Amino acid sequence: MRLLQFEWKKLWTSGLFKILLVVFFLSIACYFVYAYMNTVRVSDVALELRDQIRQHELQMEEQPDEEDGESTEAAQFWKEYNEKLEAQLQAYETGDWNTVLQMEIDKIQPDLDTLIVSRQYYTSSFPTLFTTETRRALFQYMQEHGVTPTLPVDIYAWRTLYDLNFPIDGSNDDEFLKDFVTEHSTLNSSAGIYFLKQVTDLLFGLSGLLFFLLLFSDIVTKEGIGVNGPIHLLETQPIRRPLILLAKFVTVLLTSAAVLVGAALFSLGLGTGFDKLGDWDYPVLVYGENYAYEFMPIGLYLAKTAVLFFFGLLFAAALLFFFSYVTKRAIAALVLTAAVILLGIQLSNQVAGLAFAPYVPFAYLASPYIVTMQTAAIWQDFRFTFPLGLLVLGGASAVLLAAAYLVSGLQRKRA
Amino acid sequence: MIIQVENLHKHYKKQHVLRGINMTVSEPQIIALVGPNGSGKTTLLNCMTNLLPFQEGKIELLGKKNTDISVFKDVSYLQDNRILYGDLTGYDHLKFVCSIQQLPATRIRQVTDRVGMTAYVKKRVRNYSLGMKQHLLLAMAILNEPKLLLLDEPLNGLDPSSAITMRNILLELHGEGTTIFISSHNLDEIDRLTDTIYFMKDGELLKESLQDFSRSEYTITVDAPDQAAAVLTQTSLPYTANEDGQIEFLETEAPLQDLLDQLKAAGLTILRIDNRKIGAERRYQELFAKENVR
């Protein structure tokens, strides 16, 4: 405990650590401003609906006053259409989300019926059957759980990884459509919980790992491990040497956890303070085998991605410790760790599909892809699961730490 | 036994750095370790404190193997200032040592007052001068009132008044029963601290007690230098004639009286006798003259 306090004190007084923390939280705040400005609100949708209604009214007014069958039919059509839009507008304005979602489901149903009959999962049209089916299921889930949807809820706002082609004429990709869908399916929400998901989707990957490595570079690499450095202060006190290494490792992990919790509270605080908290039940799509799927509540999703990312951090920290002992140089250890992680991720992509692929730890460093089973769906290998990720990352970390300890022992013998 | 080193050998790859070091210290005293750069002084201290492994030999401090971490309850090692953390204050360092050694926090004030660093103990170490860092290292080393204090170049970077403070503290500690093993290049300070010196040369240890020597060298001026030289040539007395015609005589090998008797018997008049004490520096020059001392 005394060692942990000392390690923590060293970390907290480090200038680099403080600067990086400030940059980190400032980045979250800037991202929140971006999300806040790009959040589609009820007022935006209402404005759009009113605009549409007004346009239809104008169209009706421009119709000649002839009472032939065609004109009457057109007028009737626009009248009914506007009635629907007005009902939709009212539902939005009164927060009647059940009606809003039901209207969207009703719109989906005819397309879905056609696609289901043909079982065209491999269709090259946008949206695919899988996307349409999951979109309807998403809305039904929200209806059942009383969840407020993130706006907009239109056809372009929901895409899945099976939407690979976006042809209008049935042949090649239509770049405009592709860009349009890509842009509109990137939903932004400044509601606390949803914004937290946006932050974690960005953070829980390579960029987050590299950030945390840099954050803790002082505690691990500046000690002069294996050479004449501050570590000698610890080694000439009545402390067992494995405890010195363990204390550093535990400090890295505990502080990482504290920073993650801090970032989560900060994101939630910003969202709740400037917008609203959101729904812990908000559905997150989880891919299954043979186009199966299920929804996971966003609260559980956040917890699982955080735990898996934490194991990724454990693995990255173990790599950094290992290279610190091997190279005995601060910058070299840091660069080597980052390089190995980058190469490892490349390697895990190269070996995808092979029998041992799910046992490569680098495949689990992007935790949102694992928890939503996107990695499994992309490689069509459903052995890439959350529990296996924990096991592989935990096991690899233990092996690396043991190797670091062995290397330090060998170095002492050779010294 | 306070220090027991037996047949210690240490290799760095093909380089044989320590060649069969033997050392025994059984009573509290101040022992100096002197030798040129690269002679193996820091390596010996690092081996003694288990910071470095060695290939052959045995080391015991205060009757315990040096690999026993409980040794550091009663043994302190003042090392190079690179062990300090620049972002932490002196107080942080002292507090950590206090907590690890399970000492009351009141010890910190006692020690900082003694070392004279109370005024700046709460400043960050990165803002310390070299001398201030040495003070902090000393304060950390004496917090636990060690029975054995090992010091590697503690006088480096100290201004004269700091060096005097350091020397006085070491002498006080010695007076309180602490054994002090100090490696230093500052031979004047070593002279003021102790008569017991281990000279290190090419990884070997040569223990000398300057008390064992007649500590005087004489320069004798006579009225007829040429005649004096002629008289002394016929004796076996060790003398040299310097450029000014004076006779230089080291009393360790024969009594001064013998030389004076010879000169008087030859009818020479002795005009002046100058006495110079032999110190660590002189002995160092003798031992390392040809290779290192210019």
Interface residues (C-beta under 8 A of the other chain):
Chain A: R2 L3 Q5 F6 K9 K10 T13 S14 G15 G224 N228 G229 P230 H232 L233 E235 T236 Q237 P238 I239 R240 R412 K413 A415
Chain B: Y12 T49 N50 L51 L52 P53 I69 S70 V71 F72 K73 S76 Y77 Q79 D80 R82 I83 L84 Y85 D87 L88 D92 H93 F96 V97 S99 I100 Q101 R124 M140
